[in-house]
């Protein structure tokens, strides 16, 4: 059917193209399938290569399992350490707050009391409080006459003195303390120059 109308020719051409497209798609798909079949045929010839490929994932699974086990062991160790740290330093906040009470007790005991029995009672209470804190892990940082150590001492001033060598702590203005080996308050000291 031939027509002179251009619109009819265009419509006929579009219908013809639509009919061709599915055929083209089928041939492309069949070409892909043929290419895959050829590749499978090649790998089918080499069954040993398939077995080796299967072994590699098994080895990967084994090494992956070992890594997961090692990660889990590390996690367990880390949790145990964190738990022990929590137990060790759980009293840190209250110990820091009680340091002010210790300081006030020491200042009160430095003054001479008129009543000796009162002073003796205060000393006993102070010793009892300090013993309880020592059981919790509190220790005084030794300072007077020691070498200055910035990890444990906070130098407030330098002084010229013949009593101590240069670099030694010549006076303690405020005692420092550690709790289970951790510095919770450094000593405020004067250093001989």
Secondary structure, DSSP 4 states (H G I P E B T S, - for coil): ---S-HHHHHHHHHHHHHHHHHHHHHHHHHHHHHHHHHHHHHHHH-HHHHHHHHHHHHHHHHHHHHHHHHHHHHHHHHHHHHHHHHHHHTTHHHHHHHHHHHHHHHHHHHSPPS-HHHHHHHHHHHHHHHHHHHHTTEEEPP-TTSBP-TTTEEEEEEE--SSS-TTBEEEEEE--EEETTEEEEPEEEEEE-
